[in-house]
């Protein structure tokens, strides 16, 4: 925002409030392996123990132990995003706010927003038995049954033996509006910046504008489908690293600049640990 012609003016004491959506998905997954990455292309091996056979004891010798089965998934740090911005010296001289700091905060939000959408996109790996509705046969909820469909989503998690602790569900804003019209919905009146809005059937409900969507077209009509994900924190692993943040003076100009690099990766390690409800807005 370089100033072409210097005109004295009054600068705001604070920056104009940014219209930023709540970032949800990055806060409801686990970050267990975050300290184990150092560079792009790193892989983290995630081990989990398979089932152990439970036998009936008859008093006879038990025999040799069975081999403990360790299932392994790889979390690859395959996403890299950067920011690079500058503040003109004239702008700095006229401003009563720290534009560089404000810019870094805005860039951090932008990086987090992209990562949030990336995590949300992992819904496509859901186990086939944990699906309600589809692009070809979507559900169109109303104020009378929107709550019930989330209960059905919770039942899918029950049937998949998903732990009750740490369960979540993420809905678009219009779906949250339907829930508010149902007295059964346990509301959260504080509406924190995290997007948490209440509870349904043991799931903490969040609303987000990053709920993933797909479209189908029939003739000249295109329909948007929203994919509501329910699950628990152990289902998805996310790891990120801010590789570097550097302040510098670009050549050929009179400004301060800052650039940064974020590396991250996410993995749906337990496909049966999430359930997906595909819905259309009426």
Steps between C-alpha positions, in 0.01 A plus 500: 500500500772746399403869514533653155429858602561603858183654640478571875219298650383358829586134545276277708625414847418139427461295187157442354354178634560210262202288400660169586320169539562271794760232431381166633651186351856570612378522860303174514764260363803369687847658482683207660787492249558871450844506661636226273523693171789714382462547123271454201476136394544366854288198588379399842423132562183462706463159664185348644449158654261259331254268675618245758331163513318429828482127574315283753724367777448131580791438737726361229820666389431822313777445245703744295399866489348633183697750298400854591375662179605861450317691228689796357391816321724768351436869561682688225589868525405574140337844524698825481355852509669841521427869549707798389392862554653842546412835659610821332711733716261791436206289614685407818582863571134603477348207682443490873468120494764234448416394145768230487362329809147531368615354169663202669180433695297517180744268321485252788122494470526441125736205550272350764195541276662306216606224742148490646352432155764234434411311818129525417562341160606174666133408545526311168691219673208410730419131548221385267271396786523845663319694229153656507386645168716564193539738207253286309260464794551797735295572811305827514455568873231719653464665839303192610762236416842671477568398861393140428746464212787599729379238748517247215855617431589439864347150480729426204795586726358277776469208262862549391617487866624858487595630847241728657764746621603775260212460255422789267275597212544792258198653326454795263337814637161432341487157668578663834204729435273196472635360828423826679132446419499166685463510880699177532817670385733578791621848408821675593405862557856637497569408134878500531734582211577128476160448337360283782123545518360218713449126535299222338505135615840528667663684209630853539347690209698765313391722213737590220498659156771249407264201498601329172259508208455329166259573216290301257328634190169382352411688186557867578470459877813467714452379857749544784544212745647555848696224670450509877777314680458342841780316679749511784838664541698178453369444146711767327861593572634841401857625523640834397822695525562870439826446316616860499387860536739763368495879499696669220541816289419430132738651246379787285247633749449668834308252708526232763386152400425174676479151353421167659462131414261248654538124456228256599324174435186321617390138497170325562653218703170342603244506214238345729569776755294749301150496352369723221151639437441650154234771507345761271364836604126522441 
